[in-house]
Amino acid sequence: MVLAVLVLSAASLSATRSDTADSEPVAIYQIVNDSIPKPLDGLAGDPARGRAIVAGRAGNCLACHHAPIPEEPFHGDLGPPLEGIGDRATAGALRLRLVAPRTLNPDTVMPAFHQVDGLRRVAPQHRGRPLLTAQEVEDVIAYLLTLRADGR
């Protein structure tokens, strides 16, 4: 099997680091076969923090996805349900969908949670800052991987 590797350059819209002092830097990553296999900045995620991000305003995931978070009354149905996602997707596949979803589907409405360049309709106060830090992305992935169909 041949692995296709795409190394995103410093000029690439998804792999740049912001030069402004007040913004969060964006991690450099590689896309390999529709995934980003390595954790951003080598970070380990925390499922409890990830659950809070998914349920809260920072990630706003429940605006589009249903998740097994019963204390939150309103869940969207625009995106796929998150129940069992840990059985259906790898960490690398989830990472790509959170960081650079338009590489898979240019017409997706899924936000790019860890990009600062090439985005549309960004409020001035949020320009140059990703929606989620590298740590927060890894926390969300750690939580999503706990969502198994059999409840493991």
Phi and psi in radians as a Rosetta constraint file:
Dihedral C 1 N 2 CA 2 C 2 CIRCULARHARMONIC -1.758 0.35
Dihedral N 2 CA 2 C 2 N 3 CIRCULARHARMONIC 2.257 0.35
Dihedral C 2 N 3 CA 3 C 3 CIRCULARHARMONIC -1.675 0.35
Dihedral N 3 CA 3 C 3 N 4 CIRCULARHARMONIC 2.224 0.35
Dihedral C 3 N 4 CA 4 C 4 CIRCULARHARMONIC -1.553 0.35
Dihedral N 4 CA 4 C 4 N 5 CIRCULARHARMONIC 2.244 0.35
Dihedral C 4 N 5 CA 5 C 5 CIRCULARHARMONIC -2.076 0.35
Dihedral N 5 CA 5 C 5 N 6 CIRCULARHARMONIC 2.245 0.35
Dihedral C 5 N 6 CA 6 C 6 CIRCULARHARMONIC -1.992 0.35
Dihedral N 6 CA 6 C 6 N 7 CIRCULARHARMONIC 2.026 0.35
Dihedral C 6 N 7 CA 7 C 7 CIRCULARHARMONIC -1.716 0.35
Dihedral N 7 CA 7 C 7 N 8 CIRCULARHARMONIC 2.097 0.35
Dihedral C 7 N 8 CA 8 C 8 CIRCULARHARMONIC -1.442 0.35
Dihedral N 8 CA 8 C 8 N 9 CIRCULARHARMONIC 2.257 0.35
Dihedral C 8 N 9 CA 9 C 9 CIRCULARHARMONIC -1.411 0.35
Dihedral N 9 CA 9 C 9 N 10 CIRCULARHARMONIC 2.969 0.35
Dihedral C 9 N 10 CA 10 C 10 CIRCULARHARMONIC -1.074 0.35
Dihedral N 10 CA 10 C 10 N 11 CIRCULARHARMONIC -0.423 0.35
Dihedral C 10 N 11 CA 11 C 11 CIRCULARHARMONIC -1.488 0.35
Dihedral N 11 CA 11 C 11 N 12 CIRCULARHARMONIC -0.145 0.35
Dihedral C 11 N 12 CA 12 C 12 CIRCULARHARMONIC -1.196 0.35
Dihedral N 12 CA 12 C 12 N 13 CIRCULARHARMONIC 2.562 0.35
Dihedral C 12 N 13 CA 13 C 13 CIRCULARHARMONIC -1.199 0.35
Dihedral N 13 CA 13 C 13 N 14 CIRCULARHARMONIC -0.381 0.35
Dihedral C 13 N 14 CA 14 C 14 CIRCULARHARMONIC -1.809 0.35
Dihedral N 14 CA 14 C 14 N 15 CIRCULARHARMONIC -0.082 0.35
Dihedral C 14 N 15 CA 15 C 15 CIRCULARHARMONIC -2.140 0.35
Dihedral N 15 CA 15 C 15 N 16 CIRCULARHARMONIC 0.305 0.35
Dihedral C 15 N 16 CA 16 C 16 CIRCULARHARMONIC -1.485 0.35
Dihedral N 16 CA 16 C 16 N 17 CIRCULARHARMONIC 2.745 0.35
Dihedral C 16 N 17 CA 17 C 17 CIRCULARHARMONIC -1.867 0.35
Dihedral N 17 CA 17 C 17 N 18 CIRCULARHARMONIC 2.388 0.35
Dihedral C 17 N 18 CA 18 C 18 CIRCULARHARMONIC -1.305 0.35
Dihedral N 18 CA 18 C 18 N 19 CIRCULARHARMONIC 2.483 0.35
Dihedral C 18 N 19 CA 19 C 19 CIRCULARHARMONIC -1.658 0.35
Dihedral N 19 CA 19 C 19 N 20 CIRCULARHARMONIC -0.065 0.35
Dihedral C 19 N 20 CA 20 C 20 CIRCULARHARMONIC -1.443 0.35
Dihedral N 20 CA 20 C 20 N 21 CIRCULARHARMONIC 2.461 0.35
Dihedral C 20 N 21 CA 21 C 21 CIRCULARHARMONIC -1.160 0.35
Dihedral N 21 CA 21 C 21 N 22 CIRCULARHARMONIC -0.502 0.35
Dihedral C 21 N 22 CA 22 C 22 CIRCULARHARMONIC -1.628 0.35
Dihedral N 22 CA 22 C 22 N 23 CIRCULARHARMONIC 0.156 0.35
Dihedral C 22 N 23 CA 23 C 23 CIRCULARHARMONIC -1.912 0.35
Dihedral N 23 CA 23 C 23 N 24 CIRCULARHARMONIC 2.776 0.35
Dihedral C 23 N 24 CA 24 C 24 CIRCULARHARMONIC -1.364 0.35
Dihedral N 24 CA 24 C 24 N 25 CIRCULARHARMONIC 2.357 0.35
Dihedral C 24 N 25 CA 25 C 25 CIRCULARHARMONIC -1.213 0.35
Dihedral N 25 CA 25 C 25 N 26 CIRCULARHARMONIC 2.701 0.35
Dihedral C 25 N 26 CA 26 C 26 CIRCULARHARMONIC -1.865 0.35
Dihedral N 26 CA 26 C 26 N 27 CIRCULARHARMONIC 2.305 0.35
Dihedral C 26 N 27 CA 27 C 27 CIRCULARHARMONIC -1.156 0.35
Dihedral N 27 CA 27 C 27 N 28 CIRCULARHARMONIC 2.578 0.35
Dihedral C 27 N 28 CA 28 C 28 CIRCULARHARMONIC -1.515 0.35
Dihedral N 28 CA 28 C 28 N 29 CIRCULARHARMONIC 2.418 0.35
Dihedral C 28 N 29 CA 29 C 29 CIRCULARHARMONIC -2.585 0.35
Dihedral N 29 CA 29 C 29 N 30 CIRCULARHARMONIC 2.920 0.35
Dihedral C 29 N 30 CA 30 C 30 CIRCULARHARMONIC -2.071 0.35
Dihedral N 30 CA 30 C 30 N 31 CIRCULARHARMONIC 2.436 0.35
Dihedral C 30 N 31 CA 31 C 31 CIRCULARHARMONIC -1.723 0.35
Dihedral N 31 CA 31 C 31 N 32 CIRCULARHARMONIC 2.202 0.35
Dihedral C 31 N 32 CA 32 C 32 CIRCULARHARMONIC -2.279 0.35
Dihedral N 32 CA 32 C 32 N 33 CIRCULARHARMONIC 2.024 0.35
Dihedral C 32 N 33 CA 33 C 33 CIRCULARHARMONIC 0.827 0.35
Dihedral N 33 CA 33 C 33 N 34 CIRCULARHARMONIC 1.030 0.35
Dihedral C 33 N 34 CA 34 C 34 CIRCULARHARMONIC 1.062 0.35
Dihedral N 34 CA 34 C 34 N 35 CIRCULARHARMONIC 0.589 0.35
Dihedral C 34 N 35 CA 35 C 35 CIRCULARHARMONIC -2.692 0.35
Dihedral N 35 CA 35 C 35 N 36 CIRCULARHARMONIC 2.854 0.35
Dihedral C 35 N 36 CA 36 C 36 CIRCULARHARMONIC -1.975 0.35
Dihedral N 36 CA 36 C 36 N 37 CIRCULARHARMONIC 1.621 0.35
Dihedral C 36 N 37 CA 37 C 37 CIRCULARHARMONIC -1.194 0.35
Dihedral N 37 CA 37 C 37 N 38 CIRCULARHARMONIC -0.497 0.35
Dihedral C 37 N 38 CA 38 C 38 CIRCULARHARMONIC -1.671 0.35
Dihedral N 38 CA 38 C 38 N 39 CIRCULARHARMONIC 2.410 0.35
Dihedral C 38 N 39 CA 39 C 39 CIRCULARHARMONIC -0.994 0.35
Dihedral N 39 CA 39 C 39 N 40 CIRCULARHARMONIC 2.503 0.35
Dihedral C 39 N 40 CA 40 C 40 CIRCULARHARMONIC -1.049 0.35
Dihedral N 40 CA 40 C 40 N 41 CIRCULARHARMONIC 2.281 0.35
Dihedral C 40 N 41 CA 41 C 41 CIRCULARHARMONIC 0.916 0.35
Dihedral N 41 CA 41 C 41 N 42 CIRCULARHARMONIC 0.376 0.35
Dihedral C 41 N 42 CA 42 C 42 CIRCULARHARMONIC 1.220 0.35
Dihedral N 42 CA 42 C 42 N 43 CIRCULARHARMONIC 0.333 0.35
Dihedral C 42 N 43 CA 43 C 43 CIRCULARHARMONIC -1.450 0.35
Dihedral N 43 CA 43 C 43 N 44 CIRCULARHARMONIC 2.587 0.35
Dihedral C 43 N 44 CA 44 C 44 CIRCULARHARMONIC -1.710 0.35
Dihedral N 44 CA 44 C 44 N 45 CIRCULARHARMONIC 2.460 0.35
Dihedral C 44 N 45 CA 45 C 45 CIRCULARHARMONIC -1.617 0.35
Dihedral N 45 CA 45 C 45 N 46 CIRCULARHARMONIC 2.770 0.35
Dihedral C 45 N 46 CA 46 C 46 CIRCULARHARMONIC -2.036 0.35
Dihedral N 46 CA 46 C 46 N 47 CIRCULARHARMONIC 2.031 0.35
Dihedral C 46 N 47 CA 47 C 47 CIRCULARHARMONIC -1.030 0.35
Dihedral N 47 CA 47 C 47 N 48 CIRCULARHARMONIC -0.639 0.35
Dihedral C 47 N 48 CA 48 C 48 CIRCULARHARMONIC -1.146 0.35
Dihedral N 48 CA 48 C 48 N 49 CIRCULARHARMONIC -0.765 0.35
Dihedral C 48 N 49 CA 49 C 49 CIRCULARHARMONIC -1.148 0.35
Dihedral N 49 CA 49 C 49 N 50 CIRCULARHARMONIC -0.665 0.35
Dihedral C 49 N 50 CA 50 C 50 CIRCULARHARMONIC -1.098 0.35
Dihedral N 50 CA 50 C 50 N 51 CIRCULARHARMONIC -0.705 0.35
Dihedral C 50 N 51 CA 51 C 51 CIRCULARHARMONIC -1.076 0.35
Dihedral N 51 CA 51 C 51 N 52 CIRCULARHARMONIC -0.732 0.35
Dihedral C 51 N 52 CA 52 C 52 CIRCULARHARMONIC -1.095 0.35
Dihedral N 52 CA 52 C 52 N 53 CIRCULARHARMONIC -0.659 0.35
Dihedral C 52 N 53 CA 53 C 53 CIRCULARHARMONIC -1.184 0.35
Dihedral N 53 CA 53 C 53 N 54 CIRCULARHARMONIC -0.786 0.35
Dihedral C 53 N 54 CA 54 C 54 CIRCULARHARMONIC -1.072 0.35
Dihedral N 54 CA 54 C 54 N 55 CIRCULARHARMONIC -0.745 0.35
Dihedral C 54 N 55 CA 55 C 55 CIRCULARHARMONIC -1.368 0.35
Dihedral N 55 CA 55 C 55 N 56 CIRCULARHARMONIC -0.383 0.35
Dihedral C 55 N 56 CA 56 C 56 CIRCULARHARMONIC -1.711 0.35
Dihedral N 56 CA 56 C 56 N 57 CIRCULARHARMONIC -3.005 0.35
Dihedral C 56 N 57 CA 57 C 57 CIRCULARHARMONIC -1.325 0.35
Dihedral N 57 CA 57 C 57 N 58 CIRCULARHARMONIC -0.428 0.35
Dihedral C 57 N 58 CA 58 C 58 CIRCULARHARMONIC -1.053 0.35
Dihedral N 58 CA 58 C 58 N 59 CIRCULARHARMONIC -0.861 0.35
Dihedral C 58 N 59 CA 59 C 59 CIRCULARHARMONIC -1.549 0.35
Dihedral N 59 CA 59 C 59 N 60 CIRCULARHARMONIC -0.597 0.35
Dihedral C 59 N 60 CA 60 C 60 CIRCULARHARMONIC 0.930 0.35
Dihedral N 60 CA 60 C 60 N 61 CIRCULARHARMONIC 0.533 0.35
Dihedral C 60 N 61 CA 61 C 61 CIRCULARHARMONIC -1.090 0.35
Dihedral N 61 CA 61 C 61 N 62 CIRCULARHARMONIC -0.586 0.35
Dihedral C 61 N 62 CA 62 C 62 CIRCULARHARMONIC -1.264 0.35
Dihedral N 62 CA 62 C 62 N 63 CIRCULARHARMONIC -0.154 0.35
Dihedral C 62 N 63 CA 63 C 63 CIRCULARHARMONIC -1.135 0.35
Dihedral N 63 CA 63 C 63 N 64 CIRCULARHARMONIC -0.506 0.35
Dihedral C 63 N 64 CA 64 C 64 CIRCULARHARMONIC -2.092 0.35
Dihedral N 64 CA 64 C 64 N 65 CIRCULARHARMONIC -0.366 0.35
Dihedral C 64 N 65 CA 65 C 65 CIRCULARHARMONIC -2.120 0.35
Dihedral N 65 CA 65 C 65 N 66 CIRCULARHARMONIC 2.551 0.35
Dihedral C 65 N 66 CA 66 C 66 CIRCULARHARMONIC -1.561 0.35
Dihedral N 66 CA 66 C 66 N 67 CIRCULARHARMONIC 2.372 0.35
Dihedral C 66 N 67 CA 67 C 67 CIRCULARHARMONIC -2.370 0.35
Dihedral N 67 CA 67 C 67 N 68 CIRCULARHARMONIC 2.742 0.35
Dihedral C 67 N 68 CA 68 C 68 CIRCULARHARMONIC -1.348 0.35
Dihedral N 68 CA 68 C 68 N 69 CIRCULARHARMONIC 1.134 0.35
Dihedral C 68 N 69 CA 69 C 69 CIRCULARHARMONIC -2.209 0.35
Dihedral N 69 CA 69 C 69 N 70 CIRCULARHARMONIC 1.428 0.35
Dihedral C 69 N 70 CA 70 C 70 CIRCULARHARMONIC -1.138 0.35
Dihedral N 70 CA 70 C 70 N 71 CIRCULARHARMONIC -0.426 0.35
Dihedral C 70 N 71 CA 71 C 71 CIRCULARHARMONIC -1.285 0.35
Dihedral N 71 CA 71 C 71 N 72 CIRCULARHARMONIC -0.212 0.35
Dihedral C 71 N 72 CA 72 C 72 CIRCULARHARMONIC -1.697 0.35
Dihedral N 72 CA 72 C 72 N 73 CIRCULARHARMONIC 2.041 0.35
Dihedral C 72 N 73 CA 73 C 73 CIRCULARHARMONIC -1.329 0.35
Dihedral N 73 CA 73 C 73 N 74 CIRCULARHARMONIC -0.448 0.35
Dihedral C 73 N 74 CA 74 C 74 CIRCULARHARMONIC -2.008 0.35
Dihedral N 74 CA 74 C 74 N 75 CIRCULARHARMONIC 2.113 0.35
Dihedral C 74 N 75 CA 75 C 75 CIRCULARHARMONIC -2.210 0.35
Dihedral N 75 CA 75 C 75 N 76 CIRCULARHARMONIC 2.465 0.35
Dihedral C 75 N 76 CA 76 C 76 CIRCULARHARMONIC -1.465 0.35
Dihedral N 76 CA 76 C 76 N 77 CIRCULARHARMONIC 2.955 0.35
Dihedral C 76 N 77 CA 77 C 77 CIRCULARHARMONIC -2.318 0.35
Dihedral N 77 CA 77 C 77 N 78 CIRCULARHARMONIC 0.269 0.35
Dihedral C 77 N 78 CA 78 C 78 CIRCULARHARMONIC -1.226 0.35
Dihedral N 78 CA 78 C 78 N 79 CIRCULARHARMONIC -0.745 0.35
Dihedral C 78 N 79 CA 79 C 79 CIRCULARHARMONIC -1.702 0.35
Dihedral N 79 CA 79 C 79 N 80 CIRCULARHARMONIC 2.996 0.35
Dihedral C 79 N 80 CA 80 C 80 CIRCULARHARMONIC -1.171 0.35
Dihedral N 80 CA 80 C 80 N 81 CIRCULARHARMONIC 2.645 0.35
Dihedral C 80 N 81 CA 81 C 81 CIRCULARHARMONIC -1.133 0.35
Dihedral N 81 CA 81 C 81 N 82 CIRCULARHARMONIC 2.588 0.35
Dihedral C 81 N 82 CA 82 C 82 CIRCULARHARMONIC -1.594 0.35
Dihedral N 82 CA 82 C 82 N 83 CIRCULARHARMONIC -0.166 0.35
Dihedral C 82 N 83 CA 83 C 83 CIRCULARHARMONIC -1.012 0.35
Dihedral N 83 CA 83 C 83 N 84 CIRCULARHARMONIC 2.256 0.35
Dihedral C 83 N 84 CA 84 C 84 CIRCULARHARMONIC 1.335 0.35
Dihedral N 84 CA 84 C 84 N 85 CIRCULARHARMONIC 0.135 0.35
Dihedral C 84 N 85 CA 85 C 85 CIRCULARHARMONIC -1.091 0.35
Dihedral N 85 CA 85 C 85 N 86 CIRCULARHARMONIC -0.494 0.35
Dihedral C 85 N 86 CA 86 C 86 CIRCULARHARMONIC -1.139 0.35
Dihedral N 86 CA 86 C 86 N 87 CIRCULARHARMONIC -0.355 0.35
Dihedral C 86 N 87 CA 87 C 87 CIRCULARHARMONIC -1.546 0.35
Dihedral N 87 CA 87 C 87 N 88 CIRCULARHARMONIC -0.421 0.35
Dihedral C 87 N 88 CA 88 C 88 CIRCULARHARMONIC -1.722 0.35
Dihedral N 88 CA 88 C 88 N 89 CIRCULARHARMONIC -0.324 0.35
Dihedral C 88 N 89 CA 89 C 89 CIRCULARHARMONIC -2.419 0.35
Dihedral N 89 CA 89 C 89 N 90 CIRCULARHARMONIC 2.590 0.35
Dihedral C 89 N 90 CA 90 C 90 CIRCULARHARMONIC -1.512 0.35
Dihedral N 90 CA 90 C 90 N 91 CIRCULARHARMONIC 2.923 0.35
Dihedral C 90 N 91 CA 91 C 91 CIRCULARHARMONIC -1.021 0.35
Dihedral N 91 CA 91 C 91 N 92 CIRCULARHARMONIC -0.742 0.35
Dihedral C 91 N 92 CA 92 C 92 CIRCULARHARMONIC -1.110 0.35
Dihedral N 92 CA 92 C 92 N 93 CIRCULARHARMONIC -0.706 0.35
Dihedral C 92 N 93 CA 93 C 93 CIRCULARHARMONIC -1.168 0.35
Dihedral N 93 CA 93 C 93 N 94 CIRCULARHARMONIC -0.730 0.35
Dihedral C 93 N 94 CA 94 C 94 CIRCULARHARMONIC -1.105 0.35
Dihedral N 94 CA 94 C 94 N 95 CIRCULARHARMONIC -0.726 0.35
Dihedral C 94 N 95 CA 95 C 95 CIRCULARHARMONIC -1.040 0.35
Dihedral N 95 CA 95 C 95 N 96 CIRCULARHARMONIC -0.778 0.35
Dihedral C 95 N 96 CA 96 C 96 CIRCULARHARMONIC -1.105 0.35
Dihedral N 96 CA 96 C 96 N 97 CIRCULARHARMONIC -0.711 0.35
Dihedral C 96 N 97 CA 97 C 97 CIRCULARHARMONIC -1.170 0.35
Dihedral N 97 CA 97 C 97 N 98 CIRCULARHARMONIC -0.532 0.35
Dihedral C 97 N 98 CA 98 C 98 CIRCULARHARMONIC -1.425 0.35
Dihedral N 98 CA 98 C 98 N 99 CIRCULARHARMONIC -0.657 0.35
Dihedral C 98 N 99 CA 99 C 99 CIRCULARHARMONIC -1.495 0.35
Dihedral N 99 CA 99 C 99 N 100 CIRCULARHARMONIC -0.845 0.35
Dihedral C 99 N 100 CA 100 C 100 CIRCULARHARMONIC -2.480 0.35
Dihedral N 100 CA 100 C 100 N 101 CIRCULARHARMONIC 1.120 0.35
Dihedral C 100 N 101 CA 101 C 101 CIRCULARHARMONIC -1.110 0.35
Dihedral N 101 CA 101 C 101 N 102 CIRCULARHARMONIC -0.434 0.35
Dihedral C 101 N 102 CA 102 C 102 CIRCULARHARMONIC -1.255 0.35
Dihedral N 102 CA 102 C 102 N 103 CIRCULARHARMONIC -0.218 0.35
Dihedral C 102 N 103 CA 103 C 103 CIRCULARHARMONIC -1.218 0.35
Dihedral N 103 CA 103 C 103 N 104 CIRCULARHARMONIC -0.450 0.35
Dihedral C 103 N 104 CA 104 C 104 CIRCULARHARMONIC -1.588 0.35
Dihedral N 104 CA 104 C 104 N 105 CIRCULARHARMONIC -0.659 0.35
Dihedral C 104 N 105 CA 105 C 105 CIRCULARHARMONIC -2.562 0.35
Dihedral N 105 CA 105 C 105 N 106 CIRCULARHARMONIC 1.798 0.35
Dihedral C 105 N 106 CA 106 C 106 CIRCULARHARMONIC -1.041 0.35
Dihedral N 106 CA 106 C 106 N 107 CIRCULARHARMONIC -0.354 0.35
Dihedral C 106 N 107 CA 107 C 107 CIRCULARHARMONIC -1.751 0.35
Dihedral N 107 CA 107 C 107 N 108 CIRCULARHARMONIC 0.123 0.35
Dihedral C 107 N 108 CA 108 C 108 CIRCULARHARMONIC -1.094 0.35
Dihedral N 108 CA 108 C 108 N 109 CIRCULARHARMONIC 2.652 0.35
Dihedral C 108 N 109 CA 109 C 109 CIRCULARHARMONIC -1.702 0.35
Dihedral N 109 CA 109 C 109 N 110 CIRCULARHARMONIC -0.027 0.35
Dihedral C 109 N 110 CA 110 C 110 CIRCULARHARMONIC -1.115 0.35
Dihedral N 110 CA 110 C 110 N 111 CIRCULARHARMONIC 2.197 0.35
Dihedral C 110 N 111 CA 111 C 111 CIRCULARHARMONIC -1.182 0.35
Dihedral N 111 CA 111 C 111 N 112 CIRCULARHARMONIC 2.630 0.35
Dihedral C 111 N 112 CA 112 C 112 CIRCULARHARMONIC -1.522 0.35
Dihedral N 112 CA 112 C 112 N 113 CIRCULARHARMONIC 1.791 0.35
Dihedral C 112 N 113 CA 113 C 113 CIRCULARHARMONIC -1.348 0.35
Dihedral N 113 CA 113 C 113 N 114 CIRCULARHARMONIC -0.265 0.35
Dihedral C 113 N 114 CA 114 C 114 CIRCULARHARMONIC -2.338 0.35
Dihedral N 114 CA 114 C 114 N 115 CIRCULARHARMONIC 0.879 0.35
Dihedral C 114 N 115 CA 115 C 115 CIRCULARHARMONIC -2.324 0.35
Dihedral N 115 CA 115 C 115 N 116 CIRCULARHARMONIC 2.745 0.35
Dihedral C 115 N 116 CA 116 C 116 CIRCULARHARMONIC -2.237 0.35
Dihedral N 116 CA 116 C 116 N 117 CIRCULARHARMONIC -0.322 0.35
Dihedral C 116 N 117 CA 117 C 117 CIRCULARHARMONIC -1.933 0.35
Dihedral N 117 CA 117 C 117 N 118 CIRCULARHARMONIC 2.677 0.35
Dihedral C 117 N 118 CA 118 C 118 CIRCULARHARMONIC 1.313 0.35
Dihedral N 118 CA 118 C 118 N 119 CIRCULARHARMONIC 0.266 0.35
Dihedral C 118 N 119 CA 119 C 119 CIRCULARHARMONIC -1.661 0.35
Dihedral N 119 CA 119 C 119 N 120 CIRCULARHARMONIC 2.749 0.35
Dihedral C 119 N 120 CA 120 C 120 CIRCULARHARMONIC -1.972 0.35
Dihedral N 120 CA 120 C 120 N 121 CIRCULARHARMONIC 2.617 0.35
Dihedral C 120 N 121 CA 121 C 121 CIRCULARHARMONIC 0.911 0.35
Dihedral N 121 CA 121 C 121 N 122 CIRCULARHARMONIC 0.917 0.35
Dihedral C 121 N 122 CA 122 C 122 CIRCULARHARMONIC -1.714 0.35
Dihedral N 122 CA 122 C 122 N 123 CIRCULARHARMONIC 2.219 0.35
Dihedral C 122 N 123 CA 123 C 123 CIRCULARHARMONIC -1.053 0.35
Dihedral N 123 CA 123 C 123 N 124 CIRCULARHARMONIC 2.504 0.35
Dihedral C 123 N 124 CA 124 C 124 CIRCULARHARMONIC -0.908 0.35
Dihedral N 124 CA 124 C 124 N 125 CIRCULARHARMONIC -0.690 0.35
Dihedral C 124 N 125 CA 125 C 125 CIRCULARHARMONIC -1.216 0.35
Dihedral N 125 CA 125 C 125 N 126 CIRCULARHARMONIC -0.220 0.35
Dihedral C 125 N 126 CA 126 C 126 CIRCULARHARMONIC -1.884 0.35
Dihedral N 126 CA 126 C 126 N 127 CIRCULARHARMONIC -0.070 0.35
Dihedral C 126 N 127 CA 127 C 127 CIRCULARHARMONIC -1.131 0.35
Dihedral N 127 CA 127 C 127 N 128 CIRCULARHARMONIC 2.428 0.35
Dihedral C 127 N 128 CA 128 C 128 CIRCULARHARMONIC 1.448 0.35
Dihedral N 128 CA 128 C 128 N 129 CIRCULARHARMONIC 0.075 0.35
Dihedral C 128 N 129 CA 129 C 129 CIRCULARHARMONIC -2.237 0.35
Dihedral N 129 CA 129 C 129 N 130 CIRCULARHARMONIC 2.297 0.35
Dihedral C 129 N 130 CA 130 C 130 CIRCULARHARMONIC -1.255 0.35
Dihedral N 130 CA 130 C 130 N 131 CIRCULARHARMONIC 2.732 0.35
Dihedral C 130 N 131 CA 131 C 131 CIRCULARHARMONIC -1.083 0.35
Dihedral N 131 CA 131 C 131 N 132 CIRCULARHARMONIC -0.701 0.35
Dihedral C 131 N 132 CA 132 C 132 CIRCULARHARMONIC -2.219 0.35
Dihedral N 132 CA 132 C 132 N 133 CIRCULARHARMONIC 2.496 0.35
Dihedral C 132 N 133 CA 133 C 133 CIRCULARHARMONIC -1.275 0.35
Dihedral N 133 CA 133 C 133 N 134 CIRCULARHARMONIC 2.946 0.35
Dihedral C 133 N 134 CA 134 C 134 CIRCULARHARMONIC -0.997 0.35
Dihedral N 134 CA 134 C 134 N 135 CIRCULARHARMONIC -0.738 0.35
Dihedral C 134 N 135 CA 135 C 135 CIRCULARHARMONIC -1.100 0.35
Dihedral N 135 CA 135 C 135 N 136 CIRCULARHARMONIC -0.759 0.35
Dihedral C 135 N 136 CA 136 C 136 CIRCULARHARMONIC -1.129 0.35
Dihedral N 136 CA 136 C 136 N 137 CIRCULARHARMONIC -0.681 0.35
Dihedral C 136 N 137 CA 137 C 137 CIRCULARHARMONIC -1.038 0.35
Dihedral N 137 CA 137 C 137 N 138 CIRCULARHARMONIC -0.825 0.35
Dihedral C 137 N 138 CA 138 C 138 CIRCULARHARMONIC -1.145 0.35
Dihedral N 138 CA 138 C 138 N 139 CIRCULARHARMONIC -0.594 0.35
Dihedral C 138 N 139 CA 139 C 139 CIRCULARHARMONIC -1.138 0.35
Dihedral N 139 CA 139 C 139 N 140 CIRCULARHARMONIC -0.761 0.35
Dihedral C 139 N 140 CA 140 C 140 CIRCULARHARMONIC -1.086 0.35
Dihedral N 140 CA 140 C 140 N 141 CIRCULARHARMONIC -0.762 0.35
Dihedral C 140 N 141 CA 141 C 141 CIRCULARHARMONIC -1.072 0.35
Dihedral N 141 CA 141 C 141 N 142 CIRCULARHARMONIC -0.772 0.35
Dihedral C 141 N 142 CA 142 C 142 CIRCULARHARMONIC -1.023 0.35
Dihedral N 142 CA 142 C 142 N 143 CIRCULARHARMONIC -0.720 0.35
Dihedral C 142 N 143 CA 143 C 143 CIRCULARHARMONIC -1.172 0.35
Dihedral N 143 CA 143 C 143 N 144 CIRCULARHARMONIC -0.850 0.35
Dihedral C 143 N 144 CA 144 C 144 CIRCULARHARMONIC -1.031 0.35
Dihedral N 144 CA 144 C 144 N 145 CIRCULARHARMONIC -0.599 0.35
Dihedral C 144 N 145 CA 145 C 145 CIRCULARHARMONIC -1.195 0.35
Dihedral N 145 CA 145 C 145 N 146 CIRCULARHARMONIC -0.298 0.35
Dihedral C 145 N 146 CA 146 C 146 CIRCULARHARMONIC -1.425 0.35
Dihedral N 146 CA 146 C 146 N 147 CIRCULARHARMONIC -0.212 0.35
Dihedral C 146 N 147 CA 147 C 147 CIRCULARHARMONIC -1.479 0.35
Dihedral N 147 CA 147 C 147 N 148 CIRCULARHARMONIC 1.640 0.35
Dihedral C 147 N 148 CA 148 C 148 CIRCULARHARMONIC -1.925 0.35
Dihedral N 148 CA 148 C 148 N 149 CIRCULARHARMONIC 2.586 0.35
Dihedral C 148 N 149 CA 149 C 149 CIRCULARHARMONIC -1.060 0.35
Dihedral N 149 CA 149 C 149 N 150 CIRCULARHARMONIC -0.603 0.35
Dihedral C 149 N 150 CA 150 C 150 CIRCULARHARMONIC -1.595 0.35
Dihedral N 150 CA 150 C 150 N 151 CIRCULARHARMONIC 0.108 0.35
Dihedral C 150 N 151 CA 151 C 151 CIRCULARHARMONIC 1.327 0.35
Dihedral N 151 CA 151 C 151 N 152 CIRCULARHARMONIC 0.175 0.35
